[in-house]
Amino acid sequence: MHGSDKQSSQSIALPPSVLPIIEVERVSKTFGSLWALADVSFSVPSLEICGLVGSDGAGKTTLLRIIAAMIAPSSGSVAVGGLDVVRQKTAVKGLIGYMPQRFGLYQDLTVSENLDFFMDIYGITGPARKQRRERYLGFSNLLPFLDRKAGDLSGGMRQKLGLACVLVHQPKVLILDEPTNGVDPVSRQEFWDILMEMKREGITILVSTAYLDEGEKCDQLILMHGARLLAQASPSDLKSHCSDLEEAMVQRIQAVDQSLAEENFAF
């Protein structure tokens, strides 16, 4: 450790904006002989948008499911808001809003009925129910479509309805797994406008994305490949010395693959 003993023994008070709200320590996950995650560690400061990017099959969805207390790690630990996701699962779920790739909207129910269903789950009643309906459907531009069935919505509108349903209990942390995959560019921008507003209102967001223009909007990025974390940095730092973010990612991934190939050849 660098610095004097006096400095190292002092407790440094960090502003809330940089305190980690998600802490992942040496997390591994196996499914039989398959390694989905291998010794992954990182933290996410409060009030930031952290993007999870990388190659297909890198372990991003598995990692998000562990952080959302949906599955347990094989080893290592994860804390959200200081709560252990395994030992304090129920409390953790009260802190987070989790939107998987296939969010469970009821296709035969209307926009209004889907939102009512999720407010029933979270026990939201009285004046708060009306306020949250108007708020979350309002900024999602879904109020004109209250009586339309979810199955009849466009892809972008379905995703915004899913996000509204996730937000009704006003979580501190949003965990989103490729929420704009396959959505048109205009709807993607509208979705990210909502995320930026949620950040301004004090929500921390961890989102995986296949779109690097979305990665550019994040405060920091976590790059994964082959079940491992390759880098954690701001978009500008990650792409330093490269023409763009895509080139930076490809270079890092190819370097890892080349190193592994050389190790295997040596044996």
C-alpha positions as CSV (number, residue, x, y, z in Angstrom):
1,M,0.0,0.0,0.0
2,H,1.3,3.4,-0.9
3,G,1.3,6.4,1.4
4,S,2.1,7.0,5.0
5,D,0.7,4.9,7.9
6,K,-1.3,7.9,9.0
7,Q,-2.9,8.3,5.6
8,S,-3.7,4.6,5.3
9,S,-5.3,4.4,8.7
10,Q,-7.7,7.3,8.2
11,S,-11.2,6.7,7.0
12,I,-11.9,8.6,3.9
13,A,-15.5,9.7,3.4
14,L,-16.5,9.3,-0.2
15,P,-19.4,11.3,-1.7
16,P,-22.5,9.2,-2.3
17,S,-22.1,9.5,-6.1
18,V,-18.9,7.4,-6.0
19,L,-19.8,4.8,-3.3
20,P,-20.3,1.4,-4.9
21,I,-23.9,0.2,-4.8
22,I,-23.0,-3.1,-6.7
23,E,-20.0,-5.1,-5.5
24,V,-19.0,-8.3,-7.3
25,E,-16.1,-10.2,-5.8
26,R,-14.4,-13.1,-7.5
27,V,-17.6,-14.5,-8.9
28,S,-17.5,-17.8,-10.8
29,K,-20.5,-19.8,-12.2
30,T,-20.4,-23.2,-13.7
31,F,-23.1,-25.3,-15.4
32,G,-21.7,-28.8,-15.3
33,S,-18.3,-28.6,-17.0
34,L,-19.1,-25.3,-18.7
35,W,-17.6,-22.1,-17.1
36,A,-20.1,-19.3,-17.6
37,L,-18.2,-16.9,-15.4
38,A,-14.6,-17.2,-14.1
39,D,-13.3,-15.1,-11.2
40,V,-15.1,-11.8,-12.1
41,S,-14.7,-8.8,-9.9
42,F,-15.9,-5.2,-10.2
43,S,-18.0,-2.5,-8.5
44,V,-20.5,0.0,-9.8
45,P,-20.7,3.5,-8.1
46,S,-24.1,4.8,-7.2
47,L,-25.9,7.1,-9.6
48,E,-24.0,5.9,-12.7
49,I,-25.0,4.0,-15.8
50,C,-22.7,1.1,-16.3
51,G,-22.7,-0.8,-19.6
52,L,-21.9,-4.4,-20.0
53,V,-20.5,-5.2,-23.4
54,G,-18.6,-8.1,-25.1
55,S,-18.8,-11.1,-27.3
56,D,-21.8,-13.5,-27.5
57,G,-21.5,-16.2,-24.8
58,A,-19.2,-14.0,-22.7
59,G,-21.4,-14.6,-19.6
60,K,-23.2,-11.2,-19.5
61,T,-26.7,-12.6,-19.0
62,T,-25.5,-15.1,-16.3
63,L,-23.8,-12.2,-14.5
64,L,-26.9,-10.0,-14.5
65,R,-29.0,-12.9,-13.3
66,I,-26.7,-13.4,-10.4
67,I,-26.7,-9.7,-9.5
68,A,-30.5,-9.7,-9.7
69,A,-30.6,-12.6,-7.2
70,M,-32.2,-14.9,-9.7
71,I,-29.4,-17.6,-9.5
72,A,-26.6,-18.1,-7.1
73,P,-22.9,-18.0,-8.0
74,S,-20.8,-21.1,-7.7
75,S,-18.3,-19.1,-5.8
76,G,-17.6,-15.6,-4.9
77,S,-20.0,-13.0,-3.6
78,V,-22.3,-10.1,-4.8
79,A,-23.7,-7.3,-2.8
80,V,-26.3,-4.8,-3.8
81,G,-26.7,-1.8,-1.5
82,G,-24.6,-3.7,1.0
83,L,-27.0,-6.7,1.0
84,D,-25.8,-10.2,0.0
85,V,-27.7,-11.4,-3.0
86,V,-27.8,-15.0,-1.7
87,R,-28.3,-14.6,2.0
88,Q,-30.6,-11.5,1.7
89,K,-32.3,-12.3,-1.6
90,T,-35.8,-10.9,-0.6
91,A,-34.4,-7.6,0.6
92,V,-32.2,-7.3,-2.5
93,K,-35.2,-7.8,-4.8
94,G,-36.9,-4.9,-3.1
95,L,-34.0,-2.7,-4.1
96,I,-33.8,-3.7,-7.8
97,G,-35.8,-3.6,-10.9
98,Y,-34.7,-6.5,-13.2
99,M,-35.7,-6.6,-16.9
100,P,-34.5,-9.8,-18.6
101,Q,-34.2,-10.2,-22.4
102,R,-37.7,-11.8,-22.5
103,F,-39.6,-9.7,-20.0
104,G,-42.9,-11.3,-18.8
105,L,-45.6,-9.0,-20.2
106,Y,-49.0,-10.6,-20.6
107,Q,-49.7,-10.3,-24.4
108,D,-53.5,-10.7,-24.0
109,L,-53.7,-8.0,-21.3
110,T,-53.8,-4.3,-22.2
111,V,-51.1,-1.7,-21.3
112,S,-53.2,-0.6,-18.3
113,E,-53.9,-4.2,-17.1
114,N,-50.2,-5.2,-17.3
115,L,-49.2,-2.2,-15.2
116,D,-52.0,-3.0,-12.7
117,F,-50.8,-6.5,-12.5
118,F,-47.3,-5.4,-11.4
119,M,-48.6,-2.8,-9.0
120,D,-50.7,-5.5,-7.4
121,I,-47.5,-7.7,-7.0
122,Y,-45.8,-4.8,-5.2
123,G,-48.8,-3.9,-3.1
124,I,-49.1,-0.4,-4.5
125,T,-52.5,1.1,-3.6
126,G,-54.3,4.3,-3.0
127,P,-53.1,7.7,-4.4
128,A,-49.6,6.2,-5.1
129,R,-51.1,3.8,-7.7
130,K,-52.6,6.6,-9.8
131,Q,-49.5,8.8,-9.5
132,R,-47.2,6.0,-10.6
133,R,-49.5,5.0,-13.5
134,E,-49.5,8.6,-14.8
135,R,-45.8,9.1,-14.2
136,Y,-44.3,5.9,-15.7
137,L,-46.8,5.6,-18.6
138,G,-46.6,9.3,-19.1
139,F,-42.9,9.6,-19.8
140,S,-43.0,6.3,-21.7
141,N,-45.6,8.0,-24.0
142,L,-48.0,5.1,-23.4
143,L,-51.0,6.9,-21.9
144,P,-52.8,7.1,-25.3
145,F,-52.5,3.3,-25.6
146,L,-54.0,2.2,-22.2
147,D,-56.5,-0.1,-23.9
148,R,-54.2,-1.6,-26.4
149,K,-53.1,-5.2,-25.8
150,A,-49.4,-5.7,-25.2
151,G,-49.3,-8.2,-28.0
152,D,-50.4,-5.5,-30.4
153,L,-47.7,-3.0,-29.4
154,S,-44.6,-2.4,-31.5
155,G,-41.3,-3.8,-30.2
156,G,-40.2,-0.4,-28.9
157,M,-43.5,0.2,-27.1
158,R,-43.4,-3.2,-25.5
159,Q,-39.9,-2.5,-24.1
160,K,-41.1,0.8,-22.7
161,L,-44.1,-0.9,-21.1
162,G,-41.8,-3.5,-19.7
163,L,-39.6,-0.7,-18.2
164,A,-42.6,1.0,-16.8
165,C,-43.7,-2.2,-15.1
166,V,-40.1,-2.6,-13.6
167,L,-40.1,0.9,-12.3
168,V,-43.5,1.0,-10.5
169,H,-42.0,0.0,-7.2
170,Q,-39.3,2.7,-7.6
171,P,-36.1,0.6,-7.3
172,K,-32.7,2.0,-6.4
173,V,-31.0,-0.1,-9.0
174,L,-32.1,-1.0,-12.6
175,I,-30.6,-4.2,-14.1
176,L,-31.4,-4.5,-17.8
177,D,-30.4,-7.3,-20.2
178,E,-30.1,-6.0,-23.8
179,P,-33.4,-4.1,-23.4
180,T,-33.2,-2.5,-26.9
181,N,-32.1,-5.6,-28.9
182,G,-34.0,-5.6,-32.2
183,V,-35.7,-2.2,-31.6
184,D,-35.7,0.5,-34.2
185,P,-33.3,3.4,-33.8
186,V,-35.9,6.0,-32.8
187,S,-37.4,3.7,-30.1
188,R,-33.9,2.9,-28.9
189,Q,-33.2,6.7,-28.4
190,E,-36.5,7.2,-26.6
191,F,-35.7,4.3,-24.3
192,W,-32.3,5.8,-23.5
193,D,-33.9,9.2,-22.9
194,I,-35.9,7.4,-20.2
195,L,-32.8,5.8,-18.7
196,M,-31.0,9.2,-18.6
197,E,-34.0,10.6,-16.8
198,M,-34.0,7.8,-14.3
199,K,-30.3,8.4,-13.6
200,R,-31.0,12.1,-12.9
201,E,-33.6,10.9,-10.4
202,G,-31.1,8.9,-8.5
203,I,-31.3,5.4,-10.0
204,T,-28.1,3.4,-10.7
205,I,-28.3,1.4,-13.9
206,L,-26.5,-1.7,-15.0
207,V,-27.3,-2.5,-18.6
208,S,-26.0,-5.0,-21.2
209,T,-26.1,-3.9,-24.8
210,A,-25.0,-5.1,-28.2
211,Y,-25.1,-1.5,-29.6
212,L,-21.9,0.4,-29.1
213,D,-23.6,3.8,-29.6
214,E,-25.4,3.0,-26.4
215,G,-22.1,2.0,-24.8
216,E,-20.9,5.6,-25.5
217,K,-23.8,6.9,-23.4
218,C,-22.6,5.0,-20.3
219,D,-20.4,6.4,-17.5
220,Q,-18.3,3.3,-17.6
221,L,-18.1,0.0,-19.5
222,I,-17.3,-3.5,-18.5
223,L,-15.9,-5.6,-21.3
224,M,-16.4,-9.4,-21.1
225,H,-15.2,-12.2,-23.2
226,G,-14.9,-16.0,-22.6
227,A,-16.5,-15.8,-19.1
228,R,-13.9,-13.3,-18.0
229,L,-13.8,-9.5,-17.4
230,L,-11.2,-8.0,-19.7
231,A,-11.6,-4.3,-18.8
232,Q,-13.6,-1.8,-16.8
233,A,-13.2,1.9,-17.9
234,S,-15.0,4.9,-19.2
235,P,-15.8,4.7,-23.0
236,S,-13.2,7.3,-23.7
237,D,-10.5,5.5,-21.8
238,L,-11.5,2.1,-23.2
239,K,-11.1,3.4,-26.8
240,S,-7.9,5.5,-26.2
241,H,-5.4,4.9,-29.0
242,C,-8.2,3.5,-31.2
243,S,-10.4,5.1,-33.8
244,D,-13.6,4.0,-32.1
245,L,-15.1,1.8,-29.4
246,E,-15.6,-1.2,-31.7
247,E,-11.9,-1.2,-32.7
248,A,-10.9,-1.1,-29.1
249,M,-13.1,-4.0,-28.1
250,V,-12.1,-6.1,-31.1
251,Q,-8.4,-5.5,-30.4
252,R,-8.7,-6.6,-26.7
253,I,-10.7,-9.7,-27.5
254,Q,-8.4,-10.8,-30.3
255,A,-5.4,-10.2,-28.1
256,V,-6.9,-12.5,-25.4
257,D,-7.8,-15.2,-28.0
258,Q,-4.3,-15.0,-29.5
259,S,-2.7,-15.4,-26.0
260,L,-4.9,-18.4,-25.3
261,A,-4.1,-20.0,-28.6
262,E,-0.4,-19.6,-28.0
263,E,-0.7,-21.1,-24.5
264,N,-2.6,-24.1,-25.9
265,F,0.0,-24.5,-28.7
266,A,2.8,-24.6,-26.1
267,F,1.2,-27.6,-24.6
